[in-house]
């Protein structure tokens, strides 16, 4: 009887422990922070009002059932890297050090620059604060890159690595007599009535060769095939292979307009490329093949990357801006690339929610920003506004709307997969139509400064969007400095004067720059970090975009990438979005806020202290 009583007691204790653990799991807050790069507050409001974003979509649901800020003001450098780190640290660029998307850290040769996405961050981030306080954090393409402990979450999928250069090859059969050059191919079980091996033709056209880690070299070969057994010679399929043996498998089998992934290294982290047949005339008079750059996943730990690759394959890469702007690919191909990356990140996020434990999951979507840069054609001052009788403007608007709807659909999947999580959706900045591009280094050269691509340059400007940091090649600061320290003030005044005096000749009397500030004045705008900020900083007026190019005309029409940002954060077009919804979050509107409030708000939802040196505040009322 005593033994039975003891067993009963132990059983009740075990049951109580299990119930307590279950209750703790149910009350343990989970937070999903989603960054929608470039989601403009004004555009989101317009799309919700007009039904471009559906009433049953994720953003509409969050706005209806949760809290939505009237607007969110980004830092004055309304650029991707500075704004994201402001949200992730609760501090401004003068503390976290990421003053632009590209900048020149002091102590480097004057021609060297770094990306804000890879540069050191001088304060604690949200993922560091969470891990320090015992929370499990997953980061997916959201600034953490896994290259050091302070740049790593518990599970990290970084933004992937780009390897090599893209190719567009024009292909044709051999022209030496009647030989079709397909004799060396083994067709295996493939049904092929006619076949011709294709070779690159024209200057600069070639098929790629890949060197593997093992030392093995792979060369792509192409076979055009007629697969309709009707007695007619009409080519409809392109086979790509590394050994001309279709019997042991092949790299890709494609028809016109189709894509195929090509795995170049199967060992994780995998390396892969995407191929597309742009043209395949039945008589082979025009055959064009697009081959993207190689891409590779980054992050860790290795088993997490391996699991993602087993489920999703290799990192697909970004859309090919250069190929589109050079006319080598069309808008549809570019959008297919952009959507593939969006889908990969969305699928990786969904997979992580479904298969891994977390307290805080941070993820990122680039699609809206990419489409905004490429397709924001809404201002009559923009070149191309009236092209094609207005058809281009309508087509661009459709591309942009599609990007917002796709991101909204990804977000809806996440909401459904994590019904007990608290969701925060925030963007880094808005988007502004651009009509004119200005080469800031050309301006400096015209003003009498020596501007060269090497260490002999007196000054160099590094532009990102509408902003540029201008650095002196200062003796004692830069390794090969040519400007004496005593001349710093004189050089700075000349740079300021040249920038303030700049007028647009096509708009007589209109100043190009809205803000021109010395390094000392930058601290007022929270951009003056002692190790990264320029000696002079400029911010263009709305409609102007800056380029770091060192030759060419000073002014040019913005015929490519008509959307831009980087303007003062106080400009309404730069307003970002902020929404929060989930268990315990009261529904209702929020007043305007700043990007620095995001870290403290997410920390409060998670039940932790915000990152060290945080300056923002929690904008949500106490959760129920």
C-alpha positions as CSV (number, residue, x, y, z in Angstrom):
1,X,0.0,0.0,0.0
2,X,2.8,2.4,0.9
3,X,4.6,1.6,-2.4
4,X,1.3,2.3,-4.3
5,X,1.0,5.6,-2.5
6,X,4.5,6.5,-3.3
7,X,4.0,5.6,-7.0
8,X,0.8,7.7,-7.0
9,X,2.6,10.6,-5.5
10,X,5.4,10.4,-8.0
11,X,2.9,10.2,-10.8
12,X,1.1,13.3,-9.6
13,X,4.4,15.1,-9.2
14,X,5.4,14.2,-12.8
15,X,2.0,15.2,-14.1
16,X,2.2,18.6,-12.3
17,X,5.7,19.1,-13.7
18,X,4.5,18.4,-17.2
19,X,1.5,20.7,-16.8
20,X,3.8,23.4,-15.4
21,X,6.2,23.0,-18.3
22,X,3.3,23.1,-20.8
23,X,1.9,26.3,-19.1
24,X,5.3,27.9,-19.2
25,X,5.7,27.0,-22.9
26,X,2.3,28.5,-23.6
27,X,3.1,31.7,-21.8
28,X,6.7,32.0,-23.1
29,X,6.5,34.9,-25.5
30,X,7.7,34.3,-29.1
31,X,8.4,37.2,-31.3
32,X,8.8,37.3,-35.1
33,X,10.4,40.5,-36.4
34,X,9.9,41.0,-40.1
35,X,11.8,43.7,-42.0
36,X,10.2,44.7,-45.3
37,X,12.9,46.6,-47.0
38,X,11.7,49.8,-48.8
39,X,8.0,49.4,-47.8
40,X,6.9,53.0,-48.0
41,X,4.2,54.1,-45.5
42,X,2.4,56.2,-48.1
43,X,2.4,53.4,-50.7
44,X,1.2,50.8,-48.1
45,X,-1.6,53.1,-47.1
46,X,-2.6,53.8,-50.7
47,X,-2.6,50.1,-51.6
48,X,-4.6,49.1,-48.5
49,X,-7.2,51.9,-49.3
50,X,-7.5,50.9,-53.0
51,X,-7.5,47.1,-52.4
52,X,-4.2,46.5,-54.2
53,X,-3.3,44.8,-50.9
54,X,-6.2,42.5,-50.2
55,X,-8.5,43.0,-47.2
56,X,-7.8,39.5,-46.1
57,X,-4.1,39.8,-46.5
58,X,-1.5,39.9,-43.7
59,X,-0.9,43.7,-43.6
60,X,-4.6,44.5,-43.6
61,X,-5.2,41.9,-40.9
62,X,-2.4,43.3,-38.7
63,X,-3.6,46.8,-39.2
64,X,-7.1,45.7,-38.2
65,X,-6.4,43.4,-35.3
66,X,-3.1,44.9,-34.0
67,X,-1.3,48.2,-33.6
68,X,-0.1,50.4,-36.5
69,X,2.0,53.5,-36.3
70,X,0.8,56.5,-38.2
71,X,4.4,56.7,-39.5
72,X,7.9,55.8,-38.6
73,X,10.8,58.2,-39.2
74,X,14.1,56.6,-40.3
75,X,17.5,58.2,-39.4
76,X,18.6,61.0,-41.7
77,X,20.6,58.6,-43.7
78,X,17.4,56.9,-44.9
79,X,19.4,54.0,-46.3
80,X,19.1,50.3,-45.8
81,X,22.1,49.5,-43.6
82,X,22.0,52.6,-41.3
83,X,18.2,52.3,-40.8
84,X,18.3,48.6,-40.1
85,X,21.0,48.9,-37.5
86,X,19.1,51.8,-35.9
87,X,16.1,49.5,-35.6
88,X,18.3,46.6,-34.4
89,X,20.3,48.5,-31.8
90,X,18.0,51.4,-30.7
91,X,20.8,53.8,-31.5
92,X,21.7,56.2,-34.3
93,X,24.6,56.0,-36.7
94,X,26.7,58.3,-34.5
95,X,26.8,55.4,-32.0
96,X,26.4,52.2,-34.1
97,X,28.8,53.5,-36.8
98,X,27.0,52.4,-39.9
99,X,26.7,55.8,-41.5
100,X,25.8,54.7,-45.0
101,X,25.5,51.7,-47.3
102,X,29.1,52.4,-48.5
103,X,31.6,54.4,-46.7
104,X,35.4,54.9,-46.1
105,X,36.5,54.0,-42.5
106,X,39.3,56.1,-41.3
107,X,42.7,54.5,-41.4
108,X,42.2,52.8,-44.8
109,X,43.8,53.9,-48.0
110,X,41.5,56.6,-49.5
111,X,40.3,54.5,-52.4
112,X,39.1,51.7,-50.1
113,X,35.5,51.5,-48.9
114,X,33.3,49.0,-47.0
115,X,29.7,48.0,-47.2
116,X,27.5,49.0,-44.3
117,X,26.1,45.5,-44.2
118,X,29.6,44.0,-43.5
119,X,31.2,46.7,-41.4
120,X,31.8,46.5,-37.6
121,X,28.9,47.6,-35.4
122,X,30.0,49.5,-32.3
123,X,27.1,48.8,-30.1
124,X,25.0,45.7,-29.0
125,X,22.4,44.4,-31.4
126,X,19.0,42.9,-30.7
127,X,20.2,39.4,-31.4
128,X,23.1,39.9,-29.0
129,X,20.9,41.3,-26.3
130,X,18.5,38.3,-26.6
131,X,21.2,35.7,-26.5
132,X,22.9,37.4,-23.5
133,X,19.6,37.1,-21.6
134,X,19.1,33.5,-22.4
135,X,16.8,33.8,-25.4
136,X,17.2,31.6,-28.5
137,X,17.4,33.8,-31.7
138,X,17.1,32.9,-35.4
139,X,18.2,35.4,-38.0
140,X,17.3,35.0,-41.7
141,X,19.0,37.4,-44.2
142,X,18.6,40.1,-41.6
143,X,22.1,41.7,-41.1
144,X,23.6,38.9,-38.9
145,X,26.1,37.1,-41.1
146,X,27.6,34.5,-38.9
147,X,31.2,35.7,-39.4
148,X,31.9,36.3,-35.7
149,X,30.1,35.7,-32.4
150,X,28.8,39.2,-32.2
151,X,27.4,38.9,-35.8
152,X,25.7,35.5,-35.1
153,X,22.3,34.4,-33.8
154,X,21.8,30.9,-32.5
155,X,20.8,30.0,-36.1
156,X,22.0,32.3,-38.9
157,X,21.2,32.4,-42.5
158,X,23.1,35.3,-43.9
159,X,22.5,37.1,-47.1
160,X,24.2,34.9,-49.6
161,X,27.6,35.3,-51.3
162,X,27.8,36.4,-55.0
163,X,30.6,34.6,-57.0
164,X,31.7,35.5,-60.4
165,X,29.8,37.3,-63.2
166,X,26.7,36.6,-65.2
167,X,26.8,35.6,-68.8
168,X,24.5,35.9,-71.8
169,X,25.7,33.7,-74.6
170,X,24.6,33.7,-78.2
171,X,24.7,30.2,-79.5
172,X,24.7,28.6,-83.0
173,X,25.5,25.3,-84.7
174,X,28.9,24.7,-86.2
175,X,29.3,26.0,-89.7
176,X,32.0,23.5,-91.1
177,X,30.1,21.7,-93.8
178,X,27.2,19.3,-93.0
179,X,28.6,18.0,-89.7
180,X,26.1,18.8,-86.9
181,X,28.8,18.2,-84.2
182,X,26.4,16.0,-82.2
183,X,28.1,12.7,-82.9
184,X,30.0,12.7,-79.6
185,X,26.8,12.9,-77.6
186,X,25.1,9.9,-76.0
187,X,21.4,10.6,-76.0
188,X,20.6,7.8,-73.5
189,X,16.9,7.3,-73.3
190,X,15.9,10.8,-74.5
191,X,13.5,11.0,-77.4
192,X,15.4,13.1,-79.9
193,X,14.7,13.2,-83.7
194,X,17.3,15.8,-84.6
195,X,20.2,17.2,-82.7
196,X,22.9,19.9,-83.1
197,X,25.6,20.9,-80.7
198,X,25.7,24.6,-80.2
199,X,28.7,26.8,-79.8
200,X,29.2,30.5,-78.7
201,X,29.3,33.0,-81.5
202,X,30.0,36.7,-81.4
203,X,32.5,38.8,-79.5
204,X,32.4,38.1,-75.7
205,X,30.0,35.2,-76.0
206,X,31.1,32.0,-74.3
207,X,29.9,29.1,-72.2
208,X,31.2,29.0,-68.6
209,X,33.9,26.8,-67.1
210,X,33.9,26.1,-63.4
211,X,36.8,24.9,-61.2
212,X,35.7,22.9,-58.3
213,X,37.4,22.7,-54.9
214,X,38.7,19.2,-55.9
215,X,40.5,20.8,-58.8
216,X,38.1,19.3,-61.3
217,X,37.1,21.6,-64.2
218,X,33.6,21.5,-65.5
219,X,32.7,23.1,-68.9
220,X,29.1,23.6,-70.0
221,X,28.2,22.2,-73.3
222,X,24.9,22.8,-75.2
223,X,22.8,20.5,-77.4
224,X,19.8,21.7,-79.4
225,X,17.2,18.9,-79.8
226,X,14.1,18.3,-81.8
227,X,12.0,16.2,-79.5
228,X,8.8,16.0,-81.6
229,X,9.0,12.9,-83.6
230,X,7.1,14.1,-86.7
231,X,9.6,14.0,-89.5
232,X,10.2,17.8,-89.4
233,X,13.3,19.5,-88.2
234,X,12.3,22.0,-85.6
235,X,14.3,22.5,-82.4
236,X,12.4,23.0,-79.2
237,X,14.7,21.9,-76.4
238,X,18.1,22.8,-75.1
239,X,20.2,20.3,-73.1
240,X,23.0,21.5,-71.0
241,X,25.6,19.1,-69.7
242,X,29.2,18.7,-68.5
243,X,30.1,15.4,-70.3
244,X,27.9,15.1,-73.4
245,X,26.3,12.0,-71.9
246,X,22.6,12.3,-71.4
247,X,22.4,8.7,-70.3
248,X,24.0,9.4,-67.0
249,X,21.9,12.5,-66.4
250,X,22.2,16.0,-67.5
251,X,22.6,19.5,-66.1
252,X,19.4,21.0,-67.5
253,X,16.7,20.4,-70.1
254,X,15.1,23.7,-71.1
255,X,12.6,25.1,-73.5
256,X,12.4,28.8,-74.4
257,X,11.6,30.9,-71.4
258,X,12.3,28.2,-68.8
259,X,14.8,28.3,-65.9
260,X,16.9,25.5,-64.4
261,X,19.1,25.4,-61.3
262,X,22.6,24.2,-61.9
263,X,24.5,22.9,-58.8
264,X,28.2,23.5,-59.2
265,X,29.2,22.2,-55.7
266,X,27.0,19.8,-53.9
267,X,29.0,19.9,-50.6
268,X,27.5,22.4,-48.2
269,X,27.5,25.3,-48.4
270,X,26.4,24.6,-52.0
271,X,27.3,26.7,-54.9
272,X,24.8,27.1,-57.8
273,X,23.7,29.2,-60.7
274,X,20.4,29.6,-62.6
275,X,20.2,29.2,-66.4
276,X,17.4,30.5,-68.6
277,X,16.8,30.0,-72.3
278,X,16.0,33.5,-73.5
279,X,15.5,32.6,-77.1
280,X,15.4,29.3,-79.0
281,X,14.3,29.7,-82.6
282,X,13.1,26.4,-84.2
283,X,15.7,26.8,-87.0
284,X,18.4,27.8,-84.5
285,X,18.8,31.2,-86.2
286,X,18.6,32.9,-82.7
287,X,19.6,31.1,-79.6
288,X,20.4,33.0,-76.4
289,X,21.2,31.5,-73.0
290,X,21.4,33.5,-69.7
291,X,23.6,32.1,-66.9
292,X,23.5,33.9,-63.6
293,X,26.5,34.4,-61.3
294,X,27.3,31.6,-58.9
295,X,25.8,32.0,-55.4
296,X,26.5,30.4,-52.1
297,X,24.8,30.3,-48.7
298,X,26.5,31.8,-45.7
299,X,25.7,31.4,-42.0
300,X,25.8,28.7,-39.3
301,X,25.9,26.4,-37.7
302,X,26.7,24.2,-40.6
303,X,24.0,21.7,-39.9
304,X,21.4,24.5,-40.1
305,X,22.7,25.5,-43.5
306,X,22.7,21.9,-44.6
307,X,19.1,21.4,-43.5
308,X,18.0,24.5,-45.5
309,X,19.9,23.3,-48.6
310,X,18.3,19.8,-48.4
311,X,14.9,21.5,-48.2
312,X,15.4,24.5,-50.5
313,X,18.6,24.2,-52.4
314,X,21.3,26.8,-52.8
315,X,21.0,30.5,-52.3
316,X,19.4,31.9,-55.6
317,X,21.0,35.3,-55.6
318,X,19.6,38.8,-56.3
319,X,18.0,40.0,-59.5
320,X,20.6,41.0,-62.2
321,X,20.4,44.8,-62.3
322,X,23.3,45.2,-64.7
323,X,21.9,42.7,-67.3
324,X,18.5,44.4,-67.2
325,X,19.9,47.9,-67.5
326,X,22.2,46.8,-70.4
327,X,19.2,45.3,-72.2
328,X,20.5,41.7,-71.9
329,X,17.4,40.4,-70.0
330,X,13.9,41.7,-70.0
331,X,11.7,42.9,-67.1
332,X,10.0,39.6,-66.7
333,X,13.3,37.7,-66.3
334,X,14.4,40.3,-63.7
335,X,11.2,39.9,-61.8
336,X,11.4,36.2,-61.9
337,X,14.9,36.5,-60.3
338,X,13.7,38.9,-57.6
339,X,10.7,36.8,-56.8
340,X,12.8,33.6,-56.6
341,X,15.0,35.3,-53.9
342,X,11.9,36.5,-52.1
343,X,10.4,33.0,-52.2
344,X,13.6,31.4,-50.9
345,X,13.8,33.7,-47.9
346,X,10.1,33.3,-47.2
347,X,10.4,29.5,-47.4
348,X,13.6,29.5,-45.2
349,X,11.6,31.5,-42.6
350,X,8.6,29.2,-42.7
351,X,10.9,26.1,-42.5
352,X,12.7,27.6,-39.5
353,X,9.4,28.4,-37.7
354,X,8.1,24.9,-38.3
355,X,11.3,22.9,-37.4
356,X,13.3,24.9,-34.8
357,X,12.7,26.4,-31.4
358,X,13.1,30.1,-31.0
359,X,12.2,33.0,-28.8
360,X,13.0,35.7,-31.3
361,X,13.1,35.2,-35.1
362,X,14.3,38.0,-37.3
363,X,13.7,37.8,-41.0
364,X,14.0,40.1,-44.0
365,X,12.3,40.6,-47.4
366,X,14.2,42.6,-50.1
367,X,11.6,42.4,-52.9
368,X,9.7,45.7,-52.4
369,X,12.9,47.7,-52.2
370,X,14.3,46.0,-55.4
371,X,11.1,46.6,-57.3
372,X,10.8,50.2,-56.0
373,X,14.3,51.1,-57.3
374,X,13.6,49.5,-60.7
375,X,9.9,50.4,-61.3
376,X,8.9,53.6,-59.3
377,X,7.8,55.7,-62.3
378,X,5.2,58.1,-61.0
379,X,6.6,61.6,-61.6
380,X,6.2,63.5,-64.9
381,X,9.8,64.8,-64.4
382,X,11.2,61.3,-64.7
383,X,12.6,60.2,-68.0
384,X,10.4,57.5,-69.5
385,X,7.3,58.7,-67.8
386,X,5.4,59.1,-71.1
387,X,7.3,56.4,-73.0
388,X,5.3,53.8,-75.0
389,X,2.2,56.1,-74.7
390,X,2.1,55.6,-71.0
391,X,2.3,51.7,-71.3
392,X,5.7,51.7,-69.6
393,X,4.3,53.6,-66.6
394,X,1.4,51.2,-66.3
395,X,3.6,48.1,-66.6
396,X,6.0,49.4,-64.0
397,X,3.1,50.1,-61.6
398,X,1.9,46.5,-62.1
399,X,5.4,45.2,-61.3
400,X,5.6,47.3,-58.1
401,X,2.1,46.2,-57.0
402,X,2.9,42.6,-57.6
403,X,6.0,42.9,-55.4
404,X,3.9,44.2,-52.5
405,X,1.3,41.5,-52.9
406,X,3.9,38.7,-53.0
407,X,5.5,40.0,-49.8
408,X,2.1,40.3,-48.2
409,X,1.4,36.7,-49.1
410,X,4.7,35.5,-47.6
411,X,3.8,37.3,-44.4
412,X,0.3,35.7,-44.3
413,X,2.0,32.3,-44.4
414,X,4.1,33.2,-41.4
415,X,1.2,34.4,-39.4
416,X,-0.6,31.2,-40.1
417,X,2.4,29.1,-39.1
418,X,3.0,30.9,-35.8
419,X,-0.5,31.8,-34.5
420,X,0.7,32.2,-30.9
421,X,3.7,34.4,-31.8
422,X,3.8,38.2,-31.6
423,X,4.6,39.7,-34.9
424,X,6.3,43.0,-35.6
425,X,6.6,44.3,-39.2
426,X,8.8,47.3,-39.9
427,X,10.5,48.8,-42.9
428,X,13.7,50.8,-43.1
429,X,12.6,53.7,-45.3
430,X,10.3,54.8,-48.0
431,X,11.0,55.4,-51.7
432,X,11.2,58.6,-53.9
433,X,11.0,58.9,-57.7
434,X,14.3,60.0,-59.2
435,X,14.7,62.2,-62.3
436,X,18.4,63.1,-62.3
437,X,21.7,61.4,-61.3
438,X,24.7,63.5,-60.2
439,X,28.3,62.2,-60.2
440,X,29.7,63.7,-57.0
441,X,33.3,62.9,-57.7
442,X,33.0,64.6,-61.1
443,X,31.8,67.7,-59.2
444,X,34.8,67.6,-57.0
445,X,37.2,67.3,-59.9
446,X,35.6,70.2,-61.6
447,X,36.0,72.2,-58.4
448,X,39.8,71.8,-58.7
449,X,40.4,68.8,-56.5
450,X,42.6,65.9,-57.5
451,X,40.3,62.9,-57.7
452,X,41.8,59.7,-58.8
453,X,41.1,56.0,-58.3
454,X,44.3,55.4,-56.3
455,X,46.1,56.6,-53.2
456,X,47.2,59.9,-54.8
457,X,43.6,61.3,-54.7
458,X,43.1,64.4,-52.5
459,X,39.5,63.7,-51.9
460,X,37.0,60.9,-52.6
461,X,33.2,60.8,-52.3
462,X,31.4,57.6,-51.6
463,X,27.7,57.9,-52.5
464,X,24.7,55.8,-51.5
465,X,21.3,56.9,-52.8
466,X,20.8,60.6,-52.2
467,X,23.7,60.9,-49.8
468,X,27.5,61.0,-50.0
469,X,30.3,61.1,-47.5
470,X,33.3,63.0,-48.8
471,X,36.7,62.2,-47.3
472,X,40.0,64.0,-47.4
473,X,43.1,61.9,-48.0
474,X,44.5,63.3,-44.8
475,X,48.2,62.9,-43.8
476,X,48.5,61.0,-40.5
477,X,45.0,59.5,-40.9
478,X,44.9,57.7,-44.2
479,X,48.1,55.6,-44.8
480,X,49.1,57.6,-47.9
481,X,47.6,60.9,-47.0
482,X,48.5,63.8,-49.3
483,X,46.5,66.6,-47.6
484,X,48.4,68.2,-44.7
485,X,46.5,68.3,-41.4
486,X,46.9,72.0,-41.3
487,X,45.0,72.3,-44.6
488,X,42.0,70.3,-43.5
489,X,39.9,73.4,-42.8
490,X,40.7,75.0,-46.1
491,X,39.9,71.9,-48.1
492,X,36.6,71.4,-46.2
493,X,35.5,74.9,-46.9
494,X,36.2,74.5,-50.6
495,X,34.2,71.3,-50.7
496,X,31.3,72.8,-48.9
497,X,31.3,75.8,-51.2
498,X,31.4,73.6,-54.4
499,X,28.4,71.6,-53.2
500,X,26.3,74.5,-51.9
501,X,26.8,76.4,-55.2
502,X,25.8,73.5,-57.4
503,X,22.7,74.2,-59.6
504,X,20.9,72.0,-62.0
505,X,21.3,73.6,-65.5
506,X,18.1,71.9,-66.7
507,X,16.2,73.5,-63.8
508,X,17.7,77.0,-63.6
509,X,18.2,78.2,-60.1
510,X,17.5,74.9,-58.4
511,X,20.0,73.8,-55.8
512,X,21.0,70.1,-56.0
513,X,21.8,69.6,-52.3
514,X,19.4,70.1,-49.5
515,X,22.0,69.6,-46.8
516,X,25.7,70.2,-46.9
517,X,27.4,69.7,-43.5
518,X,30.9,69.4,-42.2
519,X,31.9,66.5,-40.0
520,X,31.4,68.6,-36.9
521,X,27.8,69.5,-37.9
522,X,27.0,65.9,-38.6
523,X,26.7,65.1,-34.9
524,X,23.6,67.3,-34.7
525,X,22.0,64.9,-37.2
526,X,23.3,61.8,-35.3
527,X,25.5,60.8,-38.3
528,X,28.9,61.9,-37.0
529,X,30.6,58.7,-35.9
530,X,34.3,59.3,-35.1
531,X,35.6,56.3,-37.2
532,X,33.4,56.2,-40.2
533,X,31.8,59.6,-41.1
534,X,33.1,61.8,-43.9
535,X,34.8,65.2,-43.5
536,X,31.8,66.6,-45.5
537,X,28.4,65.0,-45.9
538,X,25.8,66.0,-48.6
539,X,22.2,65.1,-49.0
540,X,20.4,65.7,-52.3
541,X,17.0,67.3,-52.8
542,X,14.1,65.1,-53.7
543,X,14.4,63.7,-57.2
544,X,18.2,63.7,-57.3
545,X,20.4,60.6,-56.8
546,X,24.1,60.5,-56.4
547,X,26.8,58.4,-58.0
548,X,30.4,57.6,-57.0
549,X,31.5,57.3,-60.7
550,X,34.7,59.3,-61.4
551,X,34.2,60.1,-65.1
552,X,31.3,61.0,-67.4
553,X,28.9,63.9,-67.3
554,X,28.2,65.7,-64.0
555,X,24.4,65.4,-64.6
556,X,22.5,62.7,-66.4
557,X,18.9,61.7,-66.7
558,X,18.0,58.8,-64.3
559,X,17.0,56.4,-67.1
560,X,17.8,53.4,-64.9
561,X,16.6,52.7,-61.4
562,X,14.0,55.5,-61.2
563,X,13.3,54.9,-57.5
564,X,15.7,56.0,-54.7
565,X,16.0,56.9,-51.0
566,X,18.6,58.3,-48.7
567,X,16.8,61.7,-48.3
568,X,16.3,63.3,-44.9
569,X,14.3,61.0,-42.7
570,X,11.8,63.8,-41.9
571,X,10.6,63.8,-45.5
572,X,7.2,62.1,-45.7
573,X,8.1,60.0,-48.7
574,X,10.8,58.4,-46.5
575,X,8.3,57.4,-43.8
576,X,8.6,53.7,-42.9
577,X,5.9,51.3,-41.6
578,X,5.5,49.7,-38.2
579,X,2.8,47.2,-37.3
580,X,2.5,44.8,-34.4
581,X,-0.1,42.1,-33.8
582,X,-0.5,38.9,-31.8
583,X,-1.5,37.6,-28.4
584,X,-1.8,40.4,-25.8
585,X,-1.1,43.3,-28.2
586,X,-4.0,45.8,-28.0
587,X,-5.5,46.8,-31.3
588,X,-5.5,50.5,-32.3
589,X,-3.6,53.2,-33.9
590,X,-0.2,54.4,-32.6
591,X,1.2,57.9,-33.0
592,X,4.3,58.6,-35.1
593,X,7.5,57.0,-33.9
594,X,11.2,56.7,-34.9
595,X,13.2,53.7,-36.1
596,X,15.2,53.7,-32.8
597,X,12.0,52.6,-31.0
598,X,11.9,49.2,-32.7
599,X,14.6,47.5,-30.5
600,X,13.0,48.6,-27.2
601,X,9.5,47.6,-28.4
602,X,10.6,44.1,-29.6
603,X,12.5,43.7,-26.3
604,X,9.4,44.5,-24.3
605,X,7.4,42.0,-26.2
606,X,10.1,39.4,-25.6
607,X,10.4,40.2,-21.9
608,X,14.0,41.3,-21.9
609,X,16.0,44.4,-21.5
610,X,16.8,46.3,-24.7
611,X,20.3,46.3,-26.2
612,X,23.0,48.1,-24.3
613,X,23.1,51.9,-25.0
614,X,19.6,51.7,-26.5
615,X,18.0,55.2,-26.8
616,X,14.5,54.3,-28.2
617,X,11.3,53.6,-26.3
618,X,8.6,50.9,-26.3
619,X,5.7,52.4,-28.3
620,X,3.2,49.7,-27.4
621,X,0.9,49.8,-24.4
622,X,1.4,47.0,-21.8
623,X,0.5,43.6,-23.3
624,X,-2.6,41.9,-21.8
